Amino acid sequence: MFSFAENPVLQRELLVNLRMPRAFLTLAAYVGLLGLVVYFAWPQQKLDITNPQAAIRLVNMFFLGQYVLASLMAPTFAAGAITAEKERRTYEMLLATPLRPSAIVWGKLLASLAHLGLVIFCSLPIVVLCLPLGGTSLYEVLAVYLAILLAVATFGMISLACSSFFRRTAAALVVSYLVILPLASAGGMFWYFFGQLGPLRLLLSFTVIPAMAVVVWLALGKIVASRLLYPPDVGSQGQDVVDEEQEMENAVGLVIRRDKFPDRLFAPPKRNDLMPDGANPVYDKEMRSELFSQGTLMMRVVIQASMFLAIPLMAFWLFIYPWRAPWYMGYVLVFNLLAGPVFSAGAITNERERQTLDLLLTTLLTPWQILSGKLLAAWRVSTVLTLFLLWPMVLATVLVPEYHTRDNLLVLLGFVGLMLVTSVFTSIVGLAASVLSRRTSVSLILAYSVLLVIFFGPLAAAAFVQTFQPQWAEVVQQGLFLSPVGTALELPLNIRETTSQPRSGSWWPLLWNTLFTLGSSALLLFGLGRLFAVRWRVAS
């Protein structure tokens, strides 16, 4: 066993993390955002203690918002705990220390999540302000904070486990999100829809949920500790040695073969001949070597996890309830949100971290050749992976009669066009974050933060205003086109529900979203080209 006070990994990580500017900025942004939510949702009329429904809605929205924010922030803190050691080339030194593997695991986990736990506790005074509104007891507040802390610790341990299996923070982060998002959604729906079972919900929060969380911690902690005790083959500078042929032999489920269709679309075989004249060497290098230089584990996990989640969503939203097809399209867009920045957010920062950016700048390649090559490679891979999720929509179009009308076929084509435009935007945002940042981990956090605000900010604002500020509902509704998910929900799919009329829709949100997305992408590319041409913050 080890002492937390004498754990050098914990002490060092805490000092580094809490002294970073990100610690203060995260705390200020988090508490400020929650304070604004309570300020704008506070009842303006005289309080009615006998009918505290408005207060209950406010507290539930506050808790759900805090839970979602904490769940999304946990992987950004923990997914790089071990991959950062590999990227800094200190992984071998860490394994050579006399520390027990369990001390390294728990030290990394506690250090990664300590600041996030502090951020969560700093919101307690805002919650206390809501208690006088009625409808919520002190025990429910304690249960909520316990559930949030348990969820954050569980999601942090999942991210730490992913960090032990991959060499790059980008790969660990996207796999962490693919695993965590369904779990976080299930937890949020449990708390919201089982709100009427007050005593039972509190009992589960204090008994069953903590026990399940402890089991997950111990199981994943043992797995990570065993990988540290018996690590895979480690080569020069702490990089894992990956033999693709042996990896394919030991692969479970999907196997990626570079010479077969459709695998060659996102993983073309390595070149064994000379490059043709006029070809972009950056694009060729990124597609054939860079993306899969450390094996195909991340790609296999991403494809299998996304397809596994798509099966029940496809069944419910495309076949059983065909009028909910926009919701399935929302899942496809969220997947592209996760996959797009992974392949572009490290385009420039990886060159910095490998100290090869100066060499790249001394070549005869123009800035546009460098940027376009990296962007096209990232966009190609993320788009092909996203297109795999659209085959259920093609199948539903053939088998479900409700989709056979001309108007509905046009809407389905609009979904495809929306996905293609969105995939361009997510890749460009990741590339922009990579140019503006110095480390891949920072670039990923910046790209995901921007995209999450664009994807879900208008939807959250519309739900909030409709509940607490209905006089602004129509104005906020006009801005839903900024979100690709909101645009998909607004398209005029003409299918009658079982108990209501066909929902109304319009093509205008798709038009405005396309103009906004392509215009923003063009401006970003122009700005990146200018910054790269003058080598602003490019060379070390």
C-alpha positions in Angstrom: 0.0 0.0 0.0 1.0 3.6 -0.4 0.3 6.9 1.4 -1.5 9.6 -0.5 0.7 12.2 1.2 3.9 10.5 0.2 2.9 9.7 -3.4 5.4 11.6 -5.6 3.2 11.1 -8.7 0.2 12.7 -6.9 2.3 15.6 -5.5 4.0 16.4 -8.8 0.8 16.2 -10.9 -1.1 18.4 -8.4 1.5 21.1 -8.4 1.7 21.1 -12.2 -2.1 21.0 -12.8 -3.1 23.6 -10.2 -0.4 26.1 -11.2 -1.5 26.1 -14.9 -3.6 29.0 -16.2 -6.2 26.5 -17.3 -7.0 25.7 -13.7 -8.1 29.3 -13.0 -9.8 29.8 -16.3 -11.8 26.6 -16.0 -12.9 27.4 -12.5 -14.0 31.0 -13.5 -15.8 29.8 -16.6 -17.6 27.0 -14.9 -18.9 28.9 -11.9 -19.7 31.9 -14.1 -21.7 29.9 -16.5 -23.7 28.2 -13.7 -24.3 31.6 -12.1 -25.7 33.0 -15.3 -28.1 30.0 -15.6 -29.5 30.7 -12.1 -29.6 34.4 -12.7 -31.7 34.3 -15.9 -33.9 31.4 -14.6 -34.7 33.0 -11.3 -38.4 33.5 -10.9 -39.3 37.2 -11.6 -42.8 37.0 -10.0 -43.6 36.6 -6.3 -42.6 33.2 -5.0 -45.4 30.7 -4.4 -44.1 28.3 -1.7 -47.2 26.0 -2.1 -46.5 25.4 -5.8 -42.7 25.1 -6.3 -42.8 23.6 -9.7 -40.8 26.4 -11.3 -38.2 26.0 -8.6 -38.0 22.2 -9.1 -37.5 22.7 -12.8 -34.7 25.3 -12.1 -32.9 23.0 -9.7 -33.2 19.9 -12.0 -31.9 21.9 -14.9 -29.1 23.2 -12.8 -28.1 19.8 -11.6 -28.4 18.2 -15.0 -26.3 21.0 -16.6 -23.6 20.6 -13.9 -23.6 16.8 -14.4 -23.3 17.1 -18.2 -20.5 19.7 -18.0 -18.6 17.7 -15.4 -19.0 14.5 -17.5 -17.7 16.2 -20.6 -14.7 17.7 -18.7 -13.6 14.5 -17.0 -11.9 12.9 -20.1 -10.0 16.1 -20.9 -8.3 15.9 -17.5 -7.7 12.2 -17.3 -7.3 10.9 -20.9 -3.8 12.3 -21.2 -2.5 11.1 -17.8 -0.4 8.2 -19.2 -0.2 9.2 -22.9 1.4 12.5 -21.9 4.2 10.5 -20.4 4.7 8.7 -23.7 4.4 12.0 -25.7 7.0 13.6 -23.4 9.2 10.5 -23.7 9.3 9.9 -20.0 7.2 6.7 -20.0 10.3 4.5 -19.6 11.5 6.6 -16.7 8.2 6.3 -15.0 8.2 2.5 -15.3 11.7 2.3 -14.0 10.8 4.0 -10.7 10.4 1.9 -7.5 6.7 3.0 -7.3 4.1 0.3 -7.2 1.8 0.3 -10.3 -1.2 0.9 -8.1 0.5 4.0 -6.6 1.0 5.4 -10.2 -2.6 4.6 -11.2 -4.3 6.1 -8.2 -1.9 9.0 -8.1 -2.6 9.9 -11.7 -6.3 9.5 -11.2 -6.5 11.7 -8.1 -4.2 14.3 -9.5 -6.2 14.5 -12.8 -9.6 14.9 -11.1 -8.6 16.9 -8.0 -9.1 20.2 -9.8 -12.4 19.1 -11.4 -13.7 18.1 -7.9 -12.7 21.5 -6.6 -14.6 23.1 -9.5 -17.7 21.0 -8.6 -17.6 22.0 -5.0 -17.3 25.7 -5.9 -20.8 25.6 -7.3 -22.2 24.7 -3.9 -23.0 28.3 -2.9 -25.0 28.7 -6.1 -27.1 25.6 -5.2 -27.7 26.9 -1.7 -29.3 30.0 -3.2 -31.8 27.8 -4.9 -32.9 26.0 -1.7 -35.2 28.8 -0.4 -37.3 28.4 -3.6 -38.6 25.2 -2.2 -39.2 21.8 -3.7 -35.7 20.4 -3.0 -34.4 19.0 0.2 -30.9 19.0 1.6 -30.7 15.3 1.2 -31.4 15.6 -2.5 -28.6 18.1 -2.9 -26.2 15.8 -1.1 -27.4 12.9 -3.3 -26.8 14.9 -6.5 -23.3 16.0 -5.5 -22.4 12.4 -4.5 -23.7 11.1 -7.8 -21.8 13.8 -9.8 -18.5 13.0 -7.9 -19.0 9.3 -8.4 -19.7 9.8 -12.1 -16.6 12.0 -12.5 -14.4 9.5 -10.8 -15.8 6.6 -12.9 -15.4 8.5 -16.1 -11.9 9.6 -15.1 -11.0 5.9 -14.5 -12.4 5.0 -17.9 -10.3 7.7 -19.5 -7.2 6.6 -17.6 -7.7 3.1 -18.8 -8.0 4.3 -22.4 -4.8 6.4 -21.8 -2.9 3.2 -20.9 -3.9 1.5 -24.2 -2.9 4.2 -26.6 0.2 6.3 -27.3 -1.5 9.5 -28.2 -3.8 11.7 -26.2 -6.1 12.2 -29.2 -6.8 8.5 -29.6 -7.4 8.0 -25.8 -9.7 11.1 -25.7 -12.0 10.0 -28.6 -12.3 6.4 -27.3 -13.1 7.8 -23.9 -15.9 10.0 -25.2 -17.3 7.1 -27.2 -17.5 5.0 -24.0 -18.6 7.8 -21.7 -21.3 9.5 -23.7 -23.8 6.6 -23.6 -23.1 6.1 -19.8 -23.5 9.9 -19.1 -26.7 10.0 -21.1 -28.1 7.0 -19.2 -27.3 8.6 -15.9 -28.9 11.9 -16.9 -32.1 10.2 -18.1 -32.2 8.1 -14.8 -32.1 11.2 -12.6 -34.6 13.2 -14.8 -37.2 10.6 -15.5 -37.1 8.9 -12.1 -37.6 12.2 -10.3 -41.0 11.2 -9.2 -39.6 8.2 -7.3 -38.0 10.5 -4.7 -37.2 8.1 -1.8 -36.2 5.3 -4.1 -34.0 7.5 -6.1 -32.3 8.8 -3.0 -31.8 5.2 -1.7 -30.2 4.1 -5.0 -28.0 7.2 -5.0 -26.6 6.3 -1.5 -26.3 2.5 -1.9 -26.4 0.9 -5.3 -24.7 3.6 -7.4 -21.6 4.0 -5.1 -21.2 0.2 -5.0 -21.3 0.0 -8.8 -18.8 2.8 -9.1 -16.3 1.2 -6.6 -16.5 -2.1 -8.6 -15.7 -0.2 -11.8 -12.8 1.6 -10.2 -11.2 -1.6 -8.8 -11.6 -3.5 -12.0 -10.2 -0.8 -14.3 -7.5 0.1 -11.8 -6.3 -3.5 -11.7 -6.2 -3.6 -15.6 -4.2 -0.4 -15.8 -1.8 -1.5 -13.0 -1.2 -4.8 -14.8 -0.3 -3.0 -18.0 2.2 -0.9 -16.1 3.6 -3.9 -14.3 3.9 -5.9 -17.6 4.0 -3.3 -20.3 4.0 -4.1 -24.0 7.2 -4.0 -26.0 8.6 -0.5 -25.5 11.1 0.8 -28.1 13.1 3.9 -28.4 11.9 7.0 -26.5 9.1 5.1 -24.8 7.1 4.3 -28.0 5.1 1.1 -28.1 6.3 -1.3 -30.7 3.4 -2.4 -32.9 3.5 -5.2 -35.4 0.4 -4.8 -37.6 0.4 -8.4 -38.8 0.5 -9.7 -35.2 -2.1 -7.1 -34.2 -4.5 -8.4 -36.9 -3.9 -12.0 -35.8 -4.8 -11.1 -32.2 -7.6 -8.6 -33.1 -11.0 -9.2 -31.6 -13.9 -8.6 -34.0 -13.1 -6.1 -36.8 -9.8 -6.5 -38.7 -8.6 -3.7 -40.9 -7.0 -4.8 -44.2 -5.3 -2.0 -46.1 -5.6 -3.7 -49.5 -9.4 -4.4 -49.3 -12.5 -2.2 -49.9 -13.7 -0.2 -47.9 -10.7 -0.2 -45.6 -8.4 1.3 -48.2 -10.6 4.4 -48.2 -9.3 5.4 -44.8 -6.3 3.2 -44.5 -4.6 2.9 -47.9 -1.6 0.4 -48.1 1.9 1.7 -47.7 3.5 2.9 -50.9 6.1 0.5 -52.4 6.8 2.6 -55.5 7.7 6.2 -56.4 5.3 9.0 -55.8 3.8 10.4 -59.1 4.7 13.9 -60.2 2.4 16.6 -58.9 1.3 14.6 -55.9 1.1 16.3 -52.5 3.8 14.6 -50.4 2.2 15.8 -47.1 -1.1 14.3 -48.0 0.5 11.0 -49.1 2.6 10.8 -46.0 -0.4 11.5 -43.7 -2.7 9.0 -45.3 -0.2 6.1 -45.7 2.1 6.4 -42.7 1.1 9.0 -40.1 -2.4 8.0 -39.1 -1.6 4.4 -38.5 2.0 4.6 -37.4 1.1 3.0 -34.1 -1.3 0.3 -35.3 -5.0 0.2 -35.9 -6.4 -0.4 -32.4 -7.9 3.1 -32.1 -9.6 2.8 -35.5 -11.0 -0.6 -34.7 -12.4 0.5 -31.4 -14.0 3.6 -32.8 -15.7 1.7 -35.7 -16.9 -1.2 -33.5 -18.2 1.1 -30.7 -20.0 3.5 -33.1 -21.6 0.6 -35.0 -22.6 -1.1 -31.8 -24.3 2.0 -30.5 -25.9 2.6 -33.9 -27.8 -0.7 -33.9 -30.5 0.1 -31.3 -30.7 3.7 -32.4 -31.2 2.6 -36.0 -34.0 0.2 -34.9 -35.9 2.7 -32.9 -35.4 5.9 -34.8 -35.4 4.7 -38.4 -37.6 1.6 -38.5 -40.0 1.5 -35.4 -40.5 5.3 -35.2 -39.5 6.6 -38.7 -40.6 10.2 -37.8 -37.7 10.3 -35.5 -35.1 9.9 -38.3 -33.6 13.4 -37.5 -32.6 12.1 -34.1 -30.5 9.3 -35.7 -29.0 12.0 -37.9 -28.1 13.9 -34.7 -26.2 10.8 -33.5 -24.3 10.7 -36.8 -23.4 14.4 -36.5 -22.3 13.9 -32.8 -20.0 11.1 -34.0 -18.5 13.4 -36.6 -18.0 16.0 -33.8 -15.9 13.4 -31.9 -14.0 12.0 -34.8 -13.3 15.1 -36.9 -10.9 16.9 -34.6 -9.0 13.7 -33.7 -7.4 13.5 -37.0 -6.8 17.3 -37.6 -6.2 18.7 -34.1 -2.7 17.2 -34.0 -1.7 18.1 -37.6 0.7 20.9 -36.6 1.2 20.3 -32.9 2.5 16.8 -33.6 5.2 18.3 -35.8 6.1 20.7 -32.9 6.2 17.9 -30.4 8.4 15.8 -32.6 10.6 18.9 -33.3 10.2 18.4 -37.1 8.2 21.5 -37.9 11.3 23.6 -38.7 12.4 20.9 -41.1 9.0 20.9 -42.8 9.1 24.7 -43.2 12.5 24.5 -44.9 11.2 22.4 -47.7 10.0 23.7 -51.1 6.3 23.1 -50.1 4.1 26.1 -49.9 2.0 26.8 -46.8 -1.1 25.9 -48.7 0.3 22.5 -49.7 1.2 21.7 -46.1 -2.2 22.8 -44.7 -4.3 21.3 -47.5 -2.4 18.0 -47.4 -3.0 17.6 -43.7 -6.6 18.8 -43.9 -7.6 16.5 -46.8 -6.1 13.5 -45.0 -8.0 14.3 -41.8 -11.2 15.1 -43.6 -11.1 11.9 -45.7 -10.6 9.6 -42.7 -13.3 11.3 -40.5 -15.8 11.5 -43.4 -15.4 7.8 -44.4 -15.8 6.7 -40.8 -19.0 8.9 -40.5 -20.4 7.5 -43.8 -20.3 4.0 -42.3 -23.1 5.2 -40.0 -25.3 6.3 -42.9 -25.8 2.8 -44.4 -28.7 2.1 -42.0 -30.4 5.2 -43.4 -30.0 3.8 -46.9 -31.4 0.5 -45.7 -34.4 2.2 -44.1 -35.0 4.2 -47.3 -35.5 0.9 -49.1 -37.5 -1.0 -46.5 -39.7 1.6 -44.8 -42.6 2.8 -47.0 -42.9 6.2 -45.2 -39.6 7.3 -46.8 -40.7 6.6 -50.4 -42.3 10.0 -51.0 -40.4 12.6 -53.0 -40.3 15.2 -50.2 -38.9 12.6 -47.7 -36.3 11.4 -50.1 -35.1 15.0 -50.5 -34.9 15.4 -46.7 -32.8 12.2 -46.5 -30.5 13.7 -49.2 -30.4 16.9 -47.2 -29.2 14.9 -44.2 -26.3 13.5 -46.2 -25.4 17.0 -47.5 -25.6 18.4 -44.0 -23.2 15.7 -42.8 -20.7 16.4 -45.5 -20.6 20.1 -44.9 -20.4 19.5 -41.1 -17.4 17.1 -41.6 -15.5 19.8 -43.4 -16.2 22.3 -40.6 -15.1 20.0 -37.8 -11.9 19.1 -39.6 -11.1 22.8 -40.2 -11.8 23.7 -36.6 -9.4 21.0 -35.5 -6.7 22.2 -37.9 -7.2 25.8 -36.7 -6.8 24.7 -33.0 -3.7 22.8 -34.0 -2.1 26.0 -35.6 -3.0 28.2 -32.6 -1.9 25.7 -29.9 1.5 24.3 -29.0 0.4 20.9 -27.6 -2.0 18.3 -29.0 -3.8 18.0 -25.7 -4.5 21.7 -25.6 -5.5 21.7 -29.3 -8.0 18.9 -28.8 -9.6 20.6 -25.8 -9.9 23.9 -27.7 -11.4 22.2 -30.7 -13.9 20.2 -28.7 -14.9 23.3 -26.7 -15.7 25.3 -29.8 -17.6 22.5 -31.5 -19.6 21.6 -28.4 -20.7 25.3 -28.1 -21.7 25.4 -31.7 -23.4 22.0 -31.8 -25.3 22.1 -28.5 -25.3 25.8 -27.4 -28.3 26.8 -29.5 -30.2 23.7 -28.4 -29.5 24.3 -24.8 -30.4 28.0 -25.1 -33.7 27.1 -26.8 -34.6 24.6 -24.1 -33.7 27.1 -21.3 -35.6 30.0 -22.8 -38.7 28.0 -23.5 -38.8 27.0 -19.9 -37.8 30.1 -18.0 -37.9 33.1 -20.5 -40.7 32.2 -23.0 -40.8 35.8 -24.3 -37.4 35.2 -26.0 -38.3 31.8 -27.3 -39.1 32.9 -30.9 -35.8 34.9 -31.1 -33.7 32.1 -29.9 -35.5 29.6 -32.2 -34.3 31.6 -35.2 -30.7 30.8 -34.2 -31.0 27.0 -34.2 -29.5 26.9 -37.7 -26.1 27.5 -36.1 -26.2 24.0 -34.8 -26.0 21.1 -37.3 -28.1 19.0 -34.9 -30.8 21.7 -34.6 -30.8 22.0 -38.4 -31.4 18.3 -38.8 -34.4 18.5 -36.4 -35.9 21.4 -38.4 -35.9 19.7 -41.8 -39.5 19.0 -43.1 -39.7 15.2 -42.8 -43.4 14.5 -43.6 -44.2 11.4 -41.6 -47.3 11.3 -39.4 -46.8 10.2 -35.8 -49.3 7.8 -34.2 -51.0 10.5 -32.1 -50.4 13.8 -33.9 -50.1 15.5 -37.2 -46.9 15.5 -39.3 -44.5 18.0 -37.8 -43.8 21.2 -39.6 -40.4 22.0 -40.9 -38.5 24.2 -43.3 -35.5 24.1 -45.7 -34.3 27.5 -44.6 -32.3 26.3 -41.6 -30.3 24.0 -44.0 -29.6 26.8 -46.3 -28.5 29.2 -43.6 -26.5 26.5 -41.9 -24.7 25.7 -45.1 -23.9 29.3 -45.7 -22.7 29.8 -42.1 -20.6 26.6 -42.1 -18.9 27.1 -45.5 -18.4 30.8 -44.8 -16.8 30.2 -41.4 -14.6 27.4 -43.0 -13.4 29.7 -45.7 -12.5 32.5 -43.3 -10.7 30.0 -41.0 -8.7 28.6 -44.0 -7.8 32.1 -45.2 -6.7 33.1 -41.7 -4.6 29.9 -41.2 -3.0 30.4 -44.6 -1.9 33.9 -43.7 -0.7 33.0 -40.2 1.2 30.0 -41.6 2.7 32.1 -44.4 4.2 34.6 -41.9 5.2 31.7 -39.6 3.2 33.2 -36.7 3.9 30.9 -33.7 4.8 28.2 -36.1 8.5 27.7 -35.6 9.7 26.9 -32.1 
